[in-house]
Amino acid sequence: MVGSDLLARDLAPVLQAMAEREDRAIEWDFPGSHDAWRALQAGGADIGLISFSPGEPMPDDSFRVVPVAWQAVMVLASTTVAINQISFAQLAGVFGAEAGSDWQRWGDLGVAGDLAPRSITPSVLERSAWPTLELSRHLVLRGRMSGSALRPIRDEADLVARLNSDEAGIALAGWSPETPMGIKPLAISIEPGGVAFLPTSAAIERGDYPLQWPVYLVFRRTEVHRLYPWLRLLLSDETAHALSQSGLCHAT
């Protein structure tokens, strides 16, 4: 078995436990999704847990490709700020490097009162090894640079303090089923005024929540019966827990 290097820490113990429990032999390597996919194609591996690169062609019909988990990014703000949703265009204006954006002040997002003329302070908190900012740049900024005003956040305590400060702000953070007290996730739409979705596990799994990227279970269709015990494990609650520990939203 091969897969993303970001899964090694949490998934390897699950594989080891099953191998010992059921007296089955398995070898695994987590060299990264690119090398894992090459090994699968060359016949050097039987099963992969892979996140394909943007624009990379999906496997042909000789492979079965099953989404089992998703890297997702939440957009967070203080519960005291009168905003509940945001679009990709607005996010690009807040987090991007392009000058003259129409979305750099709270009033541009429809917030009234004393906060309206203030600049929006963007921040990013990395909850796990999965690259929050990189995914956001790909999906929202289309590879463009993030703005110089973007501030890194060390931990959740710093996140709460910053978003609840007088300057408020908006933060990107790796997905979590829970948010800190006083902080809310914003619903996201692709187009301004479009249908917006909150980052619930159901919306992510359906593909409705747009700020997400899948991790696939990949194997040859002709090998299903031989690989069945391991495929069953990789679709089990035990593996789902390991994927969650890695910072992913897993399939239910």
N, C-alpha and C positions, 0 to 999 in steps of 0.2 A: 504494500500500500504506500502511496505517495500523496503529498499534499502541500498546502501552503505552510511556509515556515512559521507563520503566526499561530498555527494550531498545535505545534509540537508540545508545548508545555502542558496543556490541559488534556489533549487527546491521547498522548502516548501512554499515560497510566491506565486509561480505560482499555486500550488495546492489550496492554500487558496483563491486566486483571482477567480479561476474557480468555486469553491464550492459556493462562494458568488454570483457570476455573474449568475450561472445557478440554484441556489437554490438546490444544490445536497449535500448529506452528504458523507463525506469521512474521514477516519482516516488514519494517516500515521505515520510511525516510521522509522528511519534510523539507525538501530543498527549496521550496517556493513554487508558486503555481506554474510559472513558465516552464521550469525544468520538469515539474511533475507531469505536465501535459505532454511534453516531449517523450518522457519515459513511457507513458501510456501508449502513445502512438507507435513507439518502437517495439512494443511488446515486453519492455523491461519491468512493467508493473501491471497489476490486475485491477486495482481500484484507486481512484483519486478523489481528493476533496480539493476543489480548484475554484479559484476566482479568476475568470478570464479578463484580460485587459480590454479597455475600451476600444472598440473597432476591430477586435480580434474575431475572426470567424468562429462560429460555434462548431462543435464536432459534427461529423456526418452521421447518417442514419445507422451506421454500424455500431455506434455508441449510444448507450442510454444516458441521458443527462437529466438529473433530478435536483431541483433546488431544495436545499435542506437548511440553509441559514442565510441571513442577510446582515451585511454591515449597514448600519443606518446612522444618520446624524440627526440630532435634535437641535432645534433652534429655540433658545430659552430666553425668557424675559421675566422681570418681576411681575408678580400678580397685581401690583398696584398700577402698572402701566395699562392704559386703555387701548390695548391692541391684542387681538386674538388670532390673527392670521397674517401671512406674508407670502408674497409671490417670489418666483425665481428672479424676476427682473429687479424687484426691490432688494432682495438679498445680494444680488450682484452689485447694486448701487452702494449698499452698506459695507460690503466686505471687499469689493474690488478696488483696483488701483487707478481706475480711469477718473480723470478730473472732470468736473462739471456734471456729476451725477445728479439726477433728480430725486434721489432717495437718501440723502445724507443727514437730514434733520427729522426730528420726530414729527413735526407738522407735515412732512412729505408722506408719512405713513398714516396720516389721519388723526394723529394724537393732538388734542387741543390743550389749552391752558398754558401754565408756566413752562411746561416741558416742550411745547411746540417749536420754539425757535432754537432749541439746543441741538448741537450735533450729536449723532448717535455714536456711542463708543462701542466698536466691535471687539469681541474677545473670542478665544478658542480654548476649550478644555479638552484634553485628550484623556478619555476614560480608560482606554485600553491600548494595546499595541496596534490595533487597526487604525490606519492614518485618517483621522477625522478631517483635517484640513485638506489633505490631498483629494479625498473623495468629494468634498465640497467644491474644490477648485475645478475638478473634472465636470461635475454635473451642473453646477451653477455658473461658474466663471468660464467654462469651456476651455480650461487650460491657461487662462490669463492670470496674471499675478494678483495676489491679494494686496490690499492697501497697506501703507506704512503705519496707519493708525491701529492696526490689528494688534491686540495685546494677548500674550499667552497667560493662561491661568494655571496655577500650580495644583490646586485641589478644590474640592467642592465647597469648603469653608470660604475660600477666597472668591469662588464663583458667587455664592450667596451675598457676601459682603459687597462685592463690586456691583452686582445687578440691583441691589437694594440701596446703593449709595445715591447721593443727590444727582449725580450725572446719569444714573441708570445705565442702560446699555442693552445690547443683544449679544448672546453668546452661542457659539457652536459647541456641541458636546457629543461624544459618542453615545449611542443609544443605551438607555437603561429603562426598565419597566417602571421605575419610580423616579420622581424628581424631588429635590430638597424642598423643605418647607419654605413658602414664600416665593417659590419659583414655578413658572408654568411653561409647558411646551407650546409653541405656536403651531397652528395648522398651516400647511404649506400647499400652495397651488402653483402650477407651472406658469399660468398666465395671470396677469392682474385681473381681479374680479372673477377668476375661474373657481371651480369647485376645489375647496381646500380640505386636506385630510390631516388629522392628528397622527402622531407616530405610535399608534397602537400596533400590537403584534399582528392582529388580523389585517389591518390596512397595509402593513409592510408585506405580509405574506401574499396578499392578493395583488400587490403591485400598485395599489392606489396611492400610497405614500411615496412621493417622488424622490426623496433624498435618501436613497438606499441602493445597494449593489449586492447581487446574490453570490453565494458560495454553492457550488454544485457537487453532487456525488456523481462521478463519471465511471462507467465500466462498459465493457463490450457486451452487446446483447446476447451473443452466443455463449457467454460465460455465466449467465444468471444462476443456473442450477448449481454449478460448482461453487460459486461465491456466495450462495444464499445465506449461510450462517453469519458471514461477516457483513453482508448487506443488512441483515436483520439487526445486528448490533448497531450499525451506523445509523439506523432509523429508529433506534430505541430511545427511551427516556434517559438512559444512562449517558448516551452520546449527546442528547439534547442538553443535558446539564453541563457537560464539558464545553459545548459550544457556547452556552450562556456564560460560563466562566471566562471564556476567551473574549467576551464583549460583543457577541453576535446575538441577533434575534433569531431564534430557531423555529423551524416548522412545527406546528402543533398537530 
